[in-house]
């Protein structure tokens, strides 16, 4: 078996945590001498993501290939799938790594088709939450989890980004009949440098996708309640884009917060961190969010919901964790803003975070999984 591999990462939406994870992986894999390529959707992402793709282009020996991919299953899926398969077939991967529900389905199905006509292709799947967020008692959830059980026979290796995700898979899908491992998301050494808060900064920052799953509506409602507790308006910045953004603009207007809120397009996280004293992650569901790791590595204080793998970062029972509820968030927000120094002492130790969540640790563990999958 060759020491260098042809690796193709397949995923749908080039935004948020999955895109960040893939960028980190490809950078490490290129540095290790592997030939790497990306196949993803062409209809999502904006100027910020286009800039990131431009930065990556020169390093990707197998190229960056974008083609329309639907988020939900529908009639257009067949045409989309056929186009995607054609691209992947031309790239002749040794490793096909699918990320998220759609990327995972494509990687495993197309990797299996490639085996019919050529040498072995390792088929790996990282859920990143994905379909695991569905309620297993609903018809939709039952369908997706039945499909996951079926797809396991076309999978060589499962990679989970949090223990929460691994346990959720076991509970909703079943014990994986294939090799699997927990590999935390990782940050580069440069990301552990502190970020200074700029003068005249806002009080609180939300940065992430603008969709209800991530809790922007919870954040906005909490601003009103926290302002009442503090006896002054809470100044906020919201950074990001998404389908639900117009609703959040309307919510801010309805609550009379327009004079105290700024909406900004996607930007590098560390640039956004300088814009506020406190970062808030009000998600209703998560796997292992990069934004939490990035915030803490930058030395910023934050409030986060105790969902998904977030407690694995802070430690179970951390006083910085809340339920995804506006009243609970408002109480924590007002306390943190009233005594920032005391609240900052509740954050996890940076040296410990660096040991557990380093990009080098993540990349090495995933490369080990690739070679193990090729031997199966």
C-alpha positions in Angstrom: 0.0 0.0 0.0 1.4 3.4 -1.0 2.1 5.9 1.8 0.5 8.7 -0.2 -3.2 8.6 -1.0 -5.7 10.1 -3.4 -8.3 11.6 -1.0 -11.7 13.1 -2.0 -13.9 14.8 0.5 -17.6 14.9 -0.4 -20.1 17.1 1.4 -23.1 19.2 0.5 -22.9 22.7 2.0 -19.6 24.6 2.0 -20.5 26.7 5.0 -20.2 26.4 8.8 -18.5 23.6 10.8 -18.3 20.9 8.1 -16.6 23.2 5.7 -14.2 24.4 8.4 -13.5 20.7 9.3 -12.8 19.8 5.7 -10.5 22.8 5.2 -8.4 21.9 8.2 -8.2 18.2 7.1 -7.2 19.1 3.5 -4.5 21.4 4.7 -3.0 18.8 6.9 -3.3 16.1 4.3 -1.7 18.2 1.6 1.2 18.9 4.0 1.6 15.2 4.5 2.0 14.7 0.8 -1.4 13.3 -0.2 -3.3 14.3 -3.3 -6.6 15.8 -2.1 -9.8 17.0 -3.8 -13.2 18.4 -2.8 -16.7 17.7 -4.3 -19.5 19.9 -2.9 -22.6 21.9 -3.7 -22.4 24.9 -6.0 -25.6 26.7 -4.8 -24.7 27.4 -1.2 -22.1 29.8 0.2 -21.4 33.4 -0.6 -18.5 35.8 -1.1 -16.7 34.7 2.1 -16.8 31.0 1.1 -15.7 31.9 -2.5 -12.6 33.7 -1.0 -11.8 30.6 1.1 -12.0 28.4 -2.0 -9.7 30.7 -3.9 -7.1 30.4 -1.1 -7.3 26.6 -1.4 -7.2 26.1 -5.1 -3.5 26.1 -5.6 -2.9 23.3 -3.1 -5.5 20.8 -4.2 -4.0 18.3 -6.6 -7.4 16.7 -7.3 -9.1 20.1 -7.6 -12.3 21.7 -6.2 -15.4 20.5 -7.9 -18.8 22.2 -7.3 -22.1 20.9 -8.6 -25.7 21.5 -7.6 -26.8 19.2 -4.7 -30.2 19.4 -3.1 -30.5 19.6 0.7 -33.6 17.4 0.8 -34.4 14.2 -1.1 -36.3 15.0 -4.3 -36.7 14.4 -8.0 -33.6 16.5 -8.7 -31.5 14.1 -6.6 -31.0 11.6 -9.5 -29.5 14.1 -11.9 -27.4 15.6 -9.1 -26.2 12.2 -8.0 -25.3 11.2 -11.5 -23.2 14.3 -12.0 -21.5 13.9 -8.7 -20.6 10.3 -9.4 -19.1 11.3 -12.8 -16.8 13.8 -11.1 -15.7 11.3 -8.4 -15.1 8.6 -10.9 -12.8 10.8 -12.9 -10.8 11.6 -9.7 -10.0 7.9 -9.0 -9.8 8.2 -5.2 -8.2 5.7 -2.8 -10.2 7.3 0.0 -13.7 8.8 -0.3 -14.6 10.6 2.8 -18.2 11.8 3.1 -19.3 14.5 5.6 -22.8 15.1 6.7 -25.9 13.2 5.7 -25.8 13.9 1.9 -22.0 13.7 1.6 -22.0 10.5 3.6 -24.7 8.9 1.4 -22.9 9.9 -1.8 -19.4 8.8 -0.6 -20.6 5.4 0.5 -22.8 4.7 -2.6 -20.4 6.0 -5.1 -17.4 4.3 -3.4 -19.3 1.0 -3.7 -20.0 1.6 -7.4 -16.4 2.3 -8.0 -15.5 -1.0 -6.5 -17.4 -2.8 -9.3 -14.9 -1.6 -11.9 -11.7 -0.8 -10.1 -9.5 -1.5 -7.1 -10.5 -0.9 -3.6 -11.9 2.5 -2.4 -12.0 3.2 1.3 -15.5 4.6 2.2 -15.6 6.8 5.3 -18.4 8.7 6.9 -18.4 11.6 9.4 -22.0 12.4 10.4 -21.3 15.9 11.9 -24.7 15.7 13.5 -26.6 15.5 10.1 -29.5 13.2 10.2 -28.8 12.3 13.8 -30.6 15.5 14.8 -34.0 13.9 13.7 -36.4 12.6 16.4 -36.3 8.8 16.2 -40.1 8.7 17.2 -41.2 10.5 14.0 -41.8 8.9 10.6 -39.0 11.0 9.1 -36.6 10.0 11.8 -37.5 6.3 11.5 -36.9 6.5 7.8 -33.5 8.2 8.1 -32.3 5.8 10.8 -33.4 2.8 8.8 -31.4 4.2 5.9 -28.4 4.7 8.1 -28.6 1.0 9.3 -28.8 0.0 5.6 -25.8 2.2 4.6 -23.6 0.7 7.3 -23.0 -2.3 5.0 -21.4 0.1 2.5 -19.2 1.9 5.1 -15.6 0.9 6.0 -15.1 3.3 8.8 -17.2 5.8 10.9 -15.6 8.9 12.4 -17.5 10.7 15.2 -16.6 14.3 16.2 -18.0 13.9 19.8 -18.9 11.2 22.2 -22.4 12.6 22.2 -22.6 12.0 18.5 -21.3 8.4 18.9 -23.8 7.7 21.7 -26.6 9.2 19.7 -25.8 7.0 16.7 -25.8 3.9 19.0 -29.2 4.9 20.5 -31.0 5.9 17.3 -29.3 3.7 14.6 -27.7 0.9 16.6 -24.3 -0.3 17.5 -22.1 0.2 14.5 -21.1 -3.1 12.9 -18.0 -1.5 11.4 -14.8 0.1 12.9 -15.4 3.5 14.4 -13.6 6.1 16.4 -14.0 9.4 18.2 -11.8 12.2 16.7 -12.4 15.6 18.1 -12.2 18.7 15.8 -8.9 20.5 16.1 -7.4 24.0 15.9 -4.1 25.2 14.7 -1.5 26.7 17.1 -2.1 30.2 15.8 -5.8 30.0 16.9 -4.7 29.7 20.5 -3.4 33.3 20.4 -5.6 35.7 22.4 -7.9 38.1 20.6 -8.1 41.6 22.0 -11.6 43.2 22.3 -11.7 46.5 20.3 -12.7 49.8 21.8 -16.4 50.6 21.8 -17.1 46.9 21.3 -20.6 45.5 21.6 -21.7 43.5 24.7 -22.5 40.2 23.0 -21.8 38.4 19.7 -23.6 35.7 17.8 -21.6 34.2 15.0 -22.9 31.2 12.9 -25.5 30.0 10.5 -28.7 31.9 10.5 -31.1 29.1 11.0 -33.4 28.1 14.0 -31.4 25.0 14.8 -28.5 27.3 15.9 -30.8 29.5 18.1 -30.5 33.1 16.7 -34.1 33.6 17.7 -33.3 32.6 21.3 -30.4 35.0 21.3 -32.6 37.9 20.1 -35.3 37.2 22.7 -32.7 37.0 25.4 -31.3 40.5 24.6 -34.6 42.1 25.6 -34.8 40.2 28.9 -31.1 40.8 29.8 -31.6 44.5 29.0 -34.4 44.6 31.5 -32.3 42.9 34.2 -29.3 45.2 33.6 -31.4 48.4 33.3 -29.8 49.3 30.0 -30.0 48.0 26.4 -27.6 45.2 25.5 -25.6 46.0 22.4 -25.2 43.0 20.1 -23.6 41.9 16.8 -24.9 39.0 14.7 -22.5 37.6 12.1 -23.6 35.1 9.5 -26.0 34.2 6.7 -28.7 31.7 6.0 -32.2 31.1 4.8 -33.8 32.3 8.1 -32.0 35.6 8.2 -35.0 37.8 7.1 -37.0 36.4 10.0 -34.4 37.5 12.5 -34.3 41.0 10.9 -38.1 41.1 11.4 -37.8 39.8 15.0 -35.3 42.6 15.9 -37.6 45.2 14.4 -40.6 43.8 16.2 -38.8 43.9 19.6 -37.5 47.4 19.0 -33.8 46.4 19.0 -32.8 48.0 15.8 -30.7 50.7 17.5 -28.7 48.2 19.5 -28.1 45.5 16.9 -25.8 45.1 13.9 -26.1 42.3 11.4 -22.9 41.6 9.5 -22.1 39.0 6.7 -19.8 36.0 7.3 -16.2 36.8 8.2 -13.3 35.1 9.9 -14.2 34.2 13.5 -11.2 35.9 15.1 -12.2 39.2 13.3 -15.7 38.9 14.8 -14.4 38.0 18.3 -12.9 41.5 18.6 -16.3 43.1 18.1 -17.8 42.1 21.5 -17.0 41.3 25.1 -19.0 38.0 25.3 -19.7 35.3 22.7 -23.0 33.4 22.8 -23.7 30.0 21.2 -27.5 29.4 21.8 -27.8 26.3 19.6 -30.7 23.8 20.0 -28.5 21.0 18.6 -24.9 20.5 17.8 -22.3 17.8 17.2 -18.9 19.4 18.0 -19.0 23.1 17.0 -15.8 24.7 15.9 -17.1 28.1 17.1 -17.0 27.0 20.7 -13.4 25.8 20.4 -12.3 28.9 18.5 -13.9 31.2 21.0 -12.2 29.6 24.0 -8.9 29.2 22.2 -9.0 33.0 21.5 -9.3 33.7 25.2 -12.9 35.0 25.0 -15.6 34.5 27.5 -18.7 32.7 26.3 -22.1 31.3 27.1 -23.1 28.1 25.3 -26.0 25.6 25.5 -25.4 22.2 27.0 -26.2 20.3 23.7 -24.3 17.8 21.6 -20.6 17.7 22.3 -20.4 21.1 23.9 -20.2 19.8 27.5 -17.2 17.6 26.4 -15.4 20.9 25.8 -16.4 22.7 29.0 -16.8 19.8 31.3 -20.1 18.5 32.5 -21.8 20.8 35.0 -19.9 23.9 33.9 -21.7 27.1 35.1 -21.1 28.6 31.6 -23.6 26.1 30.1 -27.4 26.7 29.8 -30.4 25.1 28.2 -31.5 26.6 24.9 -34.0 29.0 26.6 -34.2 32.8 26.3 -34.8 33.3 30.0 -31.9 31.1 31.1 -29.7 32.8 28.5 -30.7 36.3 29.7 -29.9 35.5 33.3 -26.5 34.2 32.4 -25.9 37.0 30.0 -26.7 39.7 32.5 -24.5 38.1 35.2 -21.6 37.8 32.8 -21.9 41.4 31.7 -22.3 42.7 35.2 -19.0 41.1 36.4 -16.9 40.1 33.3 -13.7 39.3 35.3 -15.5 36.8 37.6 -17.3 35.2 34.6 -14.0 34.8 32.7 -12.7 32.6 35.5 -15.3 30.0 34.6 -13.8 29.3 31.2 -11.8 26.0 30.6 -8.1 26.0 30.9 -6.5 26.9 27.5 -3.5 24.5 27.9 -5.9 21.6 28.4 -7.9 22.6 25.3 -4.7 22.7 23.2 -3.8 19.1 24.2 -7.2 17.7 23.4 -8.3 19.8 20.4 -5.1 20.3 18.3 -5.4 20.1 14.5 -2.3 17.8 14.3 -3.9 15.3 16.7 -7.1 15.3 14.6 -5.3 14.9 11.3 -3.1 12.0 12.5 -6.1 10.1 13.9 -8.0 10.4 10.7 -5.1 9.4 8.5 -4.8 6.2 10.7 -8.5 5.5 10.1 -7.9 5.9 6.3 -5.2 3.2 6.2 -7.1 0.9 8.5 -10.1 1.2 6.2 -8.0 0.4 3.1 -6.9 -2.8 4.8 -10.4 -4.1 5.5 
